[in-house]
Amino acid sequence: MRVAEKSDYSAVLNGRFRGGYTTRHYGDPGNGVNALQLELSQRCYMNESELRYDAKLARTVSATIEDMLNAFVKVAREV
């Protein structure tokens, strides 16, 4: 959550989406199998008024997602 809080994006932990099929089906924390669900708004990577992909927006959000995933991997290796 720290990476998200330091970014330009809003974030919610265990908020409106409390885990979908994939996280329930594949996640098994008791056996060391964790699952992550990420909901991403279209406005993070596209011009919504023109319904057009925006490479600049996508690069920015991609960097944040990469930082988040690196943080998750770091924590997973510490467990």
Secondary structure, DSSP 8 states (H G I E B T S, - for coil): -HHHHHSSS---SSSS----HHHHHH-BGGGTB--------GGGTEETTTTEE-HHHHHHHHHHHHHHHHHHHHHHHH-
